[in-house]
């Protein structure tokens, strides 16, 4: 079983609720859009402090600090082998200044270095539900219920 932690950032712009999603980098996701995006998240390194790991992953994948105040949304089984602990907080990330760390992967028998994330975007909830991976849709559904929409 793998455990991840992440933060769902949201904002209201012109009276519309928007959520901040990221698109994974690298050749496996090149040219993908629907069901490819997700919240900034990553593997939990310290089981006693998953919120700390969520904040670290947010910084690594965006180059930005996560919202200062976050509330626990819950934990979600996104596959048979993965559980994600999720917090949510209001913020206003400027996508054009985001940057991601890099990682190494094997691709066609070679080790290559790729950005962990290659796109950052704000979406209204309806659009976000189309863009986010199937396993993470439940995160947005619960968030929607928590804020009364």
C-alpha positions as CSV (number, residue, x, y, z in Angstrom):
1,X,0.0,0.0,0.0
2,X,1.3,3.5,-0.9
3,X,0.3,6.6,0.9
4,X,0.4,10.1,-0.5
5,X,-0.5,13.5,0.8
6,X,-1.7,16.6,-1.1
7,X,-3.3,20.0,-1.0
8,X,-6.3,21.1,-3.0
9,X,-6.0,24.9,-3.5
10,X,-9.1,26.9,-4.3
11,X,-10.1,30.5,-4.9
12,X,-13.1,32.6,-5.9
13,X,-12.5,34.7,-9.1
14,X,-15.2,36.9,-10.3
15,X,-17.6,35.0,-8.1
16,X,-16.7,31.6,-9.6
17,X,-15.1,28.9,-7.5
18,X,-11.9,27.6,-9.1
19,X,-9.5,24.8,-8.1
20,X,-5.8,24.6,-8.9
21,X,-4.7,21.5,-10.7
22,X,-1.4,20.3,-12.1
23,X,-0.5,18.2,-15.2
24,X,2.3,15.6,-14.9
25,X,5.3,16.1,-17.1
26,X,7.2,13.6,-19.2
27,X,6.6,11.5,-22.3
28,X,3.8,9.4,-20.9
29,X,1.5,12.3,-20.4
30,X,2.5,14.4,-23.4
31,X,-0.6,15.5,-25.3
32,X,-3.0,14.2,-22.7
33,X,-5.7,16.5,-21.1
34,X,-8.9,14.9,-20.0
35,X,-8.5,12.6,-16.9
36,X,-4.8,13.5,-16.7
37,X,-4.7,16.4,-14.2
38,X,-4.5,16.1,-10.4
39,X,-3.9,18.0,-7.2
40,X,-0.3,18.6,-6.1
41,X,0.6,15.5,-4.0
42,X,3.3,13.0,-3.4
43,X,4.4,10.1,-1.3
44,X,4.4,10.4,2.4
45,X,7.9,10.2,3.8
46,X,7.0,10.5,7.5
47,X,3.8,8.7,8.5
48,X,3.5,10.8,11.6
49,X,3.4,14.1,9.7
50,X,1.5,13.7,6.4
51,X,0.5,17.4,6.3
52,X,4.1,18.4,6.3
53,X,4.7,16.0,3.4
54,X,1.7,17.6,1.6
55,X,3.2,21.1,2.0
56,X,6.6,19.9,0.8
57,X,5.1,18.2,-2.3
58,X,3.1,21.4,-3.1
59,X,6.3,23.4,-3.0
60,X,8.2,20.9,-5.1
61,X,5.6,20.7,-7.8
62,X,4.7,24.4,-8.0
63,X,7.7,26.3,-6.7
64,X,5.1,28.1,-4.4
65,X,4.2,27.8,-0.8
66,X,0.8,26.1,-0.2
67,X,-2.0,28.1,1.4
68,X,-1.2,29.2,4.9
69,X,-4.3,27.7,6.5
70,X,-5.6,24.3,5.3
71,X,-8.4,22.0,6.6
72,X,-8.3,18.2,6.4
73,X,-10.7,17.0,3.7
74,X,-10.2,13.3,4.2
75,X,-8.3,10.3,2.8
76,X,-9.2,8.7,-0.5
77,X,-8.4,5.3,-2.0
78,X,-7.5,6.3,-5.5
79,X,-6.5,2.7,-6.5
80,X,-6.1,-0.7,-4.9
81,X,-2.6,0.3,-3.8
82,X,-2.8,4.0,-3.1
83,X,-4.4,6.2,-0.4
84,X,-4.2,9.9,-0.6
85,X,-4.6,12.2,2.5
86,X,-5.9,15.6,1.3
87,X,-6.1,19.1,2.8
88,X,-7.7,22.1,1.2
89,X,-7.0,25.8,1.5
90,X,-7.8,29.1,-0.2
91,X,-4.9,30.7,-2.1
92,X,-4.1,32.5,-5.4
93,X,-1.3,30.8,-7.1
94,X,0.1,32.6,-10.2
95,X,0.4,29.8,-12.8
96,X,2.8,31.7,-15.1
97,X,5.5,31.8,-12.4
98,X,5.2,28.1,-11.3
99,X,8.0,25.7,-11.7
100,X,8.5,22.1,-10.9
101,X,11.3,19.9,-9.6
102,X,12.6,17.2,-11.9
103,X,12.8,13.5,-11.6
104,X,14.4,10.6,-13.5
105,X,12.4,8.0,-15.3
106,X,13.1,5.1,-17.6
107,X,11.8,5.7,-21.2
108,X,12.5,3.3,-24.0
109,X,15.3,1.7,-22.1
110,X,17.0,5.0,-21.3
111,X,17.1,7.1,-18.1
112,X,15.8,10.6,-18.8
113,X,15.2,13.7,-16.6
114,X,11.8,15.2,-16.8
115,X,9.9,17.9,-15.0
116,X,7.5,16.3,-12.5
117,X,4.8,18.8,-13.6
118,X,4.6,20.6,-16.9
119,X,1.4,22.6,-16.5
120,X,-0.5,24.5,-13.8
121,X,-4.0,25.8,-14.2
122,X,-7.1,27.1,-12.5
123,X,-10.4,25.4,-13.4
124,X,-14.0,25.8,-12.4
125,X,-15.4,22.7,-10.7
126,X,-17.3,21.4,-13.8
127,X,-14.2,21.6,-16.0
128,X,-11.9,20.3,-13.2
129,X,-14.1,17.2,-12.9
130,X,-13.4,16.4,-16.6
131,X,-9.7,17.2,-16.3
132,X,-8.8,15.3,-13.1
133,X,-7.9,11.7,-13.0
134,X,-10.6,9.1,-12.4
135,X,-9.2,8.2,-9.0
136,X,-9.1,11.8,-7.8
137,X,-12.7,12.8,-8.9
138,X,-13.9,11.8,-5.5
139,X,-11.7,14.4,-3.9
140,X,-13.4,17.2,-5.9
141,X,-16.9,15.7,-5.1
142,X,-16.2,15.7,-1.4
143,X,-14.7,19.2,-1.6
144,X,-17.8,20.4,-3.4
145,X,-20.0,19.0,-0.6
146,X,-17.8,20.5,2.1
147,X,-18.2,24.0,0.7
148,X,-21.9,23.6,0.1
149,X,-22.1,23.7,-3.7
